[in-house]
Amino acid sequence: MKTPTWLDSSAILTLLCAEPGTEIVRDCLERAERKSHTVLISTLSLTEIVSSIARVHGEEVAREDIRLINEMPVQFLSPTAEDCAIAGWLRAKHKLSTADAIIAAQAMSAKAELIHKDPELESIPNLKQLKLPYKKTRH
């Protein structure tokens, strides 16, 4: 069985905002479209994506982006009680945000490779991950 891909909120935002790493996310989605690959997203990511897009680009753009996401060849999964408990341990041990901890726990549960651009996730052992190019920090 092939390893599924789990797209973090940051990976979806990379695609929507045409940031470096877009081609990696697009390739995963194209393989999913051909039914040769499974791509998963946490329902929790929708909260982060809508919030980020609406804050920067406005409500209308956010609504259009949600429509685009809903048309993507992905499976949305909600966190289980077990995912949330594991996320609590990850959050305590690795100082993650609640959303990042839950998404990482879900990816681990699904035995998926998490595609992201969150340096905080690098410290999690046993998390298969592919790091997209991180945003340059401004000084």
trRosetta pair geometry for C-beta under 8 A, 3 or more apart (Angstrom, degrees):
i j d omega theta_ij theta_ji phi_ij phi_ji
2 37 6.7 -92 118 -116 147 65
2 38 7.3 151 87 15 105 94
3 111 6.8 -112 -133 135 81 85
3 112 6.5 133 173 -133 81 41
3 113 5.4 66 139 -21 125 102
3 128 6.7 -85 -171 127 143 167
4 37 7.5 130 -130 179 57 71
4 38 3.9 -49 -117 87 104 108
4 39 7.0 180 -174 -84 89 23
4 40 5.6 52 147 -10 130 111
4 110 6.0 -64 64 149 130 115
4 111 7.4 92 31 87 93 71
4 112 4.3 -50 85 -109 90 100
4 113 7.5 -172 93 21 43 71
5 28 4.9 -92 80 -148 168 132
5 32 8.0 -103 46 -58 117 115
5 37 6.6 19 4 167 111 115
5 38 7.1 169 27 92 68 57
5 39 5.0 -18 71 -111 101 72
5 40 7.0 175 90 25 48 73
5 112 6.1 107 -153 -172 7 105
5 113 5.5 -34 -113 66 62 91
5 115 6.0 11 -171 -14 106 115
6 39 7.8 151 -95 -163 24 55
6 40 4.8 -30 -106 74 72 101
6 41 7.3 144 -162 -86 64 36
6 42 7.7 41 -170 -30 108 86
6 103 7.4 157 152 177 124 87
6 106 6.9 158 -146 107 146 94
6 107 3.9 -144 50 -109 163 100
6 110 6.3 126 -68 67 122 136
6 112 3.9 102 -29 115 103 138
6 113 6.7 -179 21 80 79 36
6 114 4.7 -31 74 -99 109 64
6 115 7.0 175 80 16 52 71
7 11 4.2 -127 -160 84 84 134
7 12 5.6 94 146 -50 123 85
7 25 6.7 77 -124 -135 122 101
7 28 7.1 160 -70 102 110 152
7 39 6.2 25 -19 -176 110 103
7 40 7.2 177 17 81 72 46
7 41 5.1 -26 62 -90 98 91
7 45 7.5 69 105 -135 83 172
7 74 7.0 -62 23 -123 127 141
7 115 5.5 -22 -111 59 58 106
8 11 4.9 105 53 -2 70 100
8 12 7.6 -138 97 0 42 84
8 45 6.9 177 -176 -107 37 125
8 100 7.8 22 -147 -123 124 73
8 103 5.7 92 -121 151 82 147
8 114 5.9 58 -46 -178 104 97
8 115 6.3 -145 11 87 88 53
8 116 3.7 36 18 -96 151 95
8 117 7.6 -162 78 17 131 58
8 118 6.6 -116 157 -2 161 118
8 121 7.8 -107 -87 -44 156 163
9 12 5.9 -57 -154 38 36 109
9 13 6.2 34 151 -17 69 108
9 42 8.0 -56 -48 57 86 104
9 44 7.9 -83 -53 111 117 77
9 45 4.1 -172 -77 -145 84 89
9 48 3.9 -7 -142 88 162 136
9 49 5.5 -148 -150 -54 95 82
9 52 7.6 132 162 -1 118 140
9 99 7.1 -3 -5 154 141 130
9 103 7.2 -109 -11 -83 90 160
10 13 5.6 -53 -144 41 33 113
10 14 6.3 47 151 -30 63 100
10 116 5.1 71 58 -156 121 70
10 117 4.4 -138 147 42 135 86
10 118 5.7 174 -8 -40 154 90
10 132 7.1 -165 126 44 106 130
11 14 5.4 -44 -151 25 32 118
11 15 6.9 31 151 -15 61 101
11 21 7.5 -105 -130 136 68 125
11 25 5.2 158 175 -98 93 121
11 115 4.5 77 -97 109 147 99
11 116 5.9 -79 -41 -91 98 39
11 117 7.1 146 -69 -9 59 88
11 132 6.3 154 -103 -25 76 141
12 15 5.8 -54 -156 36 35 110
12 16 6.2 28 151 -14 68 110
12 25 7.4 163 -89 -156 34 145
12 41 6.9 56 -58 -125 132 133
12 45 6.4 106 11 162 141 130
12 49 5.6 -38 99 -97 131 132
12 69 6.5 31 -160 -111 133 117
13 16 5.6 -55 -138 43 35 109
13 17 5.7 11 167 1 70 116
13 19 7.4 20 123 9 76 131
13 49 6.2 -161 -66 -118 89 82
13 52 6.0 -25 -106 102 135 152
13 53 7.6 -156 -117 -59 93 90
14 17 6.5 -70 -137 51 18 93
14 19 4.5 -93 -143 59 68 109
14 20 7.6 -66 -155 75 109 39
14 21 4.8 -44 -176 85 145 111
14 22 5.8 -159 144 -78 88 61
14 25 5.8 150 86 -19 112 145
14 117 6.4 119 -64 -13 126 134
14 132 5.6 -63 -91 161 164 165
15 18 7.6 19 -177 -72 28 41
15 22 5.4 120 -110 -136 51 78
15 25 4.4 -114 -64 105 111 145
15 26 6.5 145 -123 -59 108 76
15 29 7.8 73 -121 -16 155 142
16 49 7.5 108 2 -156 155 110
16 53 6.9 -52 134 -91 150 124
16 65 5.3 40 -139 -139 138 123
16 68 7.4 136 -106 84 99 141
18 22 5.5 -2 -140 -74 46 153
19 22 6.3 144 61 -48 46 94
19 132 7.9 78 105 150 110 131
19 133 7.7 -149 144 73 96 102
19 135 7.3 -48 -161 -86 141 91
20 132 7.3 151 109 168 74 94
20 133 4.1 -28 112 58 121 140
21 24 5.2 -44 -171 29 68 118
21 25 6.6 62 137 -15 82 100
21 117 6.7 -167 16 -67 171 124
21 132 3.3 54 -142 -160 157 110
21 133 5.0 -157 -47 23 106 83
22 25 5.9 -63 -155 41 36 107
22 26 5.9 34 152 -20 72 112
23 26 5.5 -53 -139 41 32 114
23 27 6.2 41 157 -26 65 103
24 27 5.9 -51 -151 30 27 113
24 28 6.9 29 151 -18 60 102
24 115 6.7 -176 131 -152 118 137
24 130 7.1 -160 175 137 140 132
24 132 6.3 -163 56 -104 142 94
25 28 5.8 -53 -156 32 34 112
25 29 6.5 28 151 -14 66 108
25 115 6.6 164 -91 129 79 148
25 132 7.6 1 -42 -92 101 137
26 29 5.8 -59 -150 41 33 110
26 30 6.2 35 153 -22 68 106
27 30 5.7 -53 -145 35 31 112
27 31 6.5 30 156 -17 64 104
28 31 5.9 -58 -154 37 29 109
28 32 6.4 29 149 -18 65 107
28 37 6.5 -128 -160 125 62 147
28 39 5.4 110 151 -95 106 125
28 115 7.0 -126 -38 -12 159 158
29 32 5.4 -52 -146 37 35 114
29 33 6.3 44 150 -27 65 101
29 39 6.3 -17 -93 -22 57 170
29 72 5.9 -70 -136 -157 122 104
29 73 6.2 131 -163 46 73 94
29 74 7.4 -47 -114 -54 89 96
30 33 5.4 -46 -149 29 34 117
30 34 6.7 26 153 -10 63 104
31 34 5.8 -58 -151 42 34 106
31 36 5.0 -85 -171 74 83 96
31 37 3.6 41 125 11 113 133
31 39 8.0 123 76 -42 91 110
32 35 7.3 34 -179 -83 37 28
32 36 7.8 -110 -80 53 22 57
32 37 5.0 -77 -69 82 60 90
32 38 6.7 86 -115 -124 96 16
32 39 4.3 -55 -74 1 147 114
32 72 7.8 40 91 164 141 83
32 73 4.0 168 123 104 106 115
32 74 6.6 18 162 -76 164 57
33 73 4.7 179 -79 -6 57 153
34 37 7.6 51 62 14 88 86
38 75 6.9 -15 -170 8 94 122
39 72 7.6 -76 96 147 136 111
39 73 6.6 87 41 102 119 76
39 74 4.6 -70 102 -110 101 82
39 75 7.2 152 85 17 53 73
40 74 6.6 141 -110 -170 15 91
40 75 5.2 -31 -108 68 70 92
40 76 7.8 134 -162 -103 63 18
40 77 5.7 -4 -165 2 111 119
40 106 7.7 -149 136 141 128 111
40 107 7.6 163 85 -104 124 69
40 110 5.9 -74 40 168 171 171
40 112 5.8 -97 38 -94 128 166
41 45 5.3 -88 179 43 97 145
41 46 8.0 92 139 -46 119 80
41 69 7.8 -110 99 -174 173 111
41 74 5.0 33 -2 158 110 141
41 75 7.4 165 26 79 70 43
41 76 5.5 -34 75 -105 90 65
41 77 7.4 155 76 22 39 74
42 45 4.8 116 68 -17 82 95
42 76 7.5 49 170 -158 11 70
42 77 6.2 -50 -108 72 50 77
42 78 7.5 87 -161 -117 69 27
42 79 6.6 21 -147 -50 113 88
42 102 6.7 125 -159 121 157 99
42 103 4.9 -120 -1 -109 150 82
42 106 5.2 128 -87 52 112 164
43 46 5.8 -31 -174 9 53 115
43 76 5.2 76 -75 174 79 110
43 77 6.8 -128 -19 88 87 28
43 78 4.7 -10 17 -90 134 71
43 79 7.7 -122 44 -7 94 70
44 47 5.8 -44 -171 23 51 113
44 48 7.1 41 141 -10 72 103
44 78 7.9 111 -32 -137 80 57
44 79 6.4 24 -31 -19 125 114
44 99 5.6 179 153 -138 122 86
44 102 5.6 74 -2 99 172 135
44 103 6.3 -133 76 -65 126 89
45 48 5.6 -57 -154 41 45 109
45 49 5.8 42 152 -21 76 109
45 99 7.8 119 -87 -174 49 114
45 103 6.6 81 -64 -101 95 127
46 49 5.7 -56 -140 40 30 110
46 50 6.0 28 163 -17 67 108
46 66 7.0 64 -151 -124 101 103
46 69 7.3 163 -107 113 88 154
46 76 7.8 15 -37 -135 120 131
47 50 6.3 -57 -144 38 23 105
47 51 6.2 21 159 -16 60 114
47 99 7.3 -138 77 -108 117 130
48 51 5.9 -61 -147 40 26 112
48 52 6.1 22 160 -17 65 112
48 99 5.7 114 -60 -176 126 160
49 52 6.0 -59 -145 38 26 107
49 53 6.1 15 163 -9 65 112
49 62 7.9 146 132 -147 75 89
49 65 6.9 -144 158 126 112 125
49 66 7.5 140 109 -85 119 77
49 69 7.0 87 126 -64 163 158
50 53 6.2 -62 -140 43 25 103
50 54 5.7 20 165 -16 65 116
50 62 5.2 80 -149 -175 66 121
50 65 7.9 176 -97 81 57 113
50 66 6.3 22 -88 -69 99 119
51 54 6.2 -60 -138 40 20 107
51 55 6.1 21 162 -21 60 113
52 55 6.0 -59 -148 34 23 111
52 56 6.5 0 163 0 61 113
53 56 6.3 -71 -146 47 27 97
53 57 5.4 -38 -177 40 69 113
53 61 5.9 -138 167 112 105 98
53 62 4.1 145 101 -98 111 81
53 65 5.2 -118 -143 36 170 156
54 57 7.2 -70 -106 61 15 70
54 58 6.5 -30 -151 153 52 13
54 59 5.3 32 -135 -89 101 53
54 61 7.6 174 -94 69 45 86
54 62 4.0 -10 -67 -46 80 153
57 61 3.8 -61 128 69 120 154
57 62 6.8 153 76 -45 99 75
58 61 5.2 90 66 14 81 102
58 62 7.0 -144 103 -7 41 94
59 62 5.5 -60 -147 38 33 114
59 63 6.3 34 157 -21 69 104
60 63 5.9 -53 -150 33 30 111
60 64 6.6 27 153 -15 63 106
61 64 5.7 -56 -150 38 33 111
61 65 6.2 34 153 -20 67 107
62 65 5.7 -55 -146 37 31 111
62 66 6.5 33 154 -20 65 103
63 66 5.8 -51 -149 33 31 111
63 67 6.7 36 150 -21 62 102
64 67 5.5 -51 -154 32 35 115
64 68 6.6 36 148 -19 65 103
65 68 5.4 -50 -150 35 37 114
65 69 6.4 39 151 -21 67 102
66 69 5.5 -49 -145 35 34 113
66 70 6.3 36 154 -20 64 106
67 70 5.9 -57 -150 37 29 111
67 71 6.8 23 152 -16 62 108
68 71 5.8 -64 -155 37 32 109
68 72 7.0 49 147 -41 64 94
69 72 5.6 -37 -159 3 39 119
69 74 7.8 -41 -178 39 73 135
77 106 6.3 159 97 -168 120 128
77 110 7.3 152 35 -68 169 135
79 83 4.0 -134 -160 91 88 135
79 84 5.5 103 142 -55 126 83
79 87 7.2 -11 -153 -23 145 142
79 102 5.0 -56 -82 -171 153 112
79 105 7.2 56 -135 85 115 114
79 106 5.6 -99 -99 -72 82 115
80 83 4.6 107 47 2 70 100
80 84 7.1 -134 95 -3 42 86
80 109 7.5 171 29 -162 116 169
81 84 5.7 -55 -152 36 33 112
81 85 6.5 34 150 -20 66 103
82 85 5.7 -52 -148 34 34 111
82 86 6.4 33 154 -16 67 104
82 109 7.2 120 105 -107 111 136
83 86 5.9 -58 -150 39 30 109
83 87 6.1 35 150 -24 65 108
83 102 6.2 66 143 -156 105 75
83 105 4.5 134 -164 119 72 116
83 106 5.1 31 -145 -76 137 71
83 109 5.7 -68 -92 -23 94 150
84 87 5.3 -50 -145 35 32 118
84 88 6.7 42 151 -27 61 97
84 102 6.4 -2 -102 -114 61 101
84 105 7.4 163 -65 90 18 158
85 88 5.6 -46 -157 24 34 116
85 89 7.1 31 148 -13 62 99
86 89 5.8 -54 -159 35 39 110
86 90 6.3 37 146 -17 70 106
86 105 4.0 143 94 -138 111 122
86 108 7.1 -135 148 71 149 132
86 109 7.3 166 35 -57 159 105
87 90 5.4 -54 -144 40 35 112
87 91 5.9 40 155 -24 68 106
87 98 7.1 64 152 -162 125 60
87 101 3.9 109 -167 133 86 97
87 102 4.3 6 -109 -82 156 53
87 104 7.1 130 -112 61 81 86
87 105 4.1 -95 -63 -11 79 144
88 91 5.7 -52 -143 34 27 113
88 92 6.4 26 158 -17 62 107
88 101 7.2 103 -58 148 21 143
89 92 5.9 -57 -147 37 29 109
89 93 6.1 13 161 -8 65 115
90 93 6.1 -67 -141 45 25 102
90 94 5.6 -25 178 25 67 118
90 96 5.9 -11 133 25 94 138
90 101 4.4 162 88 -145 111 93
90 104 5.8 -172 173 86 164 128
90 105 6.0 -149 1 -61 142 96
90 124 6.3 10 -143 -115 112 121
91 94 7.0 -71 -118 55 14 79
91 95 7.5 50 -177 -115 51 12
91 96 5.0 -100 -111 60 60 88
91 97 7.7 -68 -124 108 104 12
91 98 6.3 11 -104 -99 145 50
91 101 3.9 -32 -62 -80 90 161
94 101 7.6 159 63 -99 109 95
94 120 6.8 118 148 170 104 88
94 123 5.2 167 -136 86 111 117
94 124 5.8 -25 -79 -75 164 83
95 120 7.0 -113 93 -151 80 116
96 100 4.3 -127 -177 90 111 114
96 101 4.3 142 92 -60 128 87
96 104 7.0 -72 -153 9 170 140
96 120 5.4 140 -107 142 76 127
96 121 7.2 64 -111 -83 124 64
97 100 4.6 90 53 10 85 103
97 101 6.8 -153 86 -7 42 88
97 120 7.7 97 -1 84 80 162
98 101 5.8 -60 -148 37 28 111
98 102 6.3 24 157 -17 66 108
99 102 6.0 -58 -147 37 29 107
99 103 6.2 24 158 -15 66 110
100 103 5.9 -58 -143 41 29 109
100 104 6.1 29 158 -19 65 109
100 118 5.9 -164 -124 161 129 164
100 120 6.2 38 153 88 164 126
100 121 6.3 -133 -175 -71 116 99
101 104 5.9 -56 -146 38 27 110
101 105 6.3 28 155 -19 63 108
102 105 5.7 -55 -147 37 31 112
102 106 6.3 32 154 -20 65 105
103 106 5.7 -52 -147 35 31 112
103 107 6.4 32 154 -19 64 104
103 114 7.2 111 140 -136 95 129
104 107 5.7 -54 -148 36 31 111
104 108 6.3 31 153 -18 65 106
104 114 6.4 -20 -115 -75 62 167
104 121 5.9 -174 -88 -132 126 105
104 124 5.8 -171 -173 -69 142 177
104 127 5.7 -31 -162 -120 101 142
105 108 5.7 -55 -148 37 31 112
105 109 6.3 35 153 -22 65 106
106 109 5.6 -53 -148 35 31 114
106 110 6.3 20 157 -9 65 110
107 110 5.9 -64 -147 45 29 104
107 112 4.7 -100 -156 70 73 101
107 113 7.5 -46 -174 119 117 7
107 114 4.1 15 -158 -69 169 106
107 127 6.7 61 96 -151 119 94
107 128 7.5 -134 151 57 111 80
107 129 8.0 66 134 -85 152 82
108 111 7.4 25 -178 -77 34 38
108 112 8.0 -87 -52 41 16 72
108 126 6.5 59 -133 122 118 98
108 127 5.7 -67 -77 -103 102 77
111 128 7.6 49 -178 10 51 131
112 128 6.9 -148 116 66 33 117
113 128 4.2 -76 -103 125 68 113
113 129 6.4 163 -168 -93 71 20
113 130 5.7 46 159 -13 116 101
114 121 6.9 -111 108 171 140 148
114 127 6.2 -23 19 173 128 103
114 128 6.7 136 10 87 72 63
114 129 4.7 -25 65 -108 90 83
114 130 7.4 -174 88 27 44 66
115 129 7.4 154 -84 -161 29 64
115 130 4.8 -18 -104 68 76 103
115 132 6.4 65 176 -40 88 101
116 121 5.6 41 84 36 152 157
116 129 6.6 -41 29 -156 104 111
116 130 7.8 132 22 75 59 56
116 131 6.6 -36 75 -116 69 56
116 132 6.6 -137 109 12 21 96
117 131 6.6 97 -107 -168 50 71
117 132 4.3 -59 -68 67 99 101
117 133 6.9 -6 -119 80 121 35
117 134 5.4 156 -171 -102 96 55
117 135 6.9 86 150 -17 135 79
118 121 4.6 74 90 -7 103 109
119 122 5.7 -29 -169 -3 52 119
119 134 6.3 26 -53 -105 100 143
120 123 7.2 -52 -180 19 44 105
121 124 5.8 -41 -171 8 60 118
121 127 6.7 -111 175 115 94 155
121 129 6.3 162 130 -121 118 158
122 129 7.4 -140 -104 85 51 153
122 131 7.1 11 -85 -78 100 134
124 127 4.1 35 105 0 114 136
124 129 7.8 97 64 -30 105 138
131 134 7.3 -21 171 -47 111 88
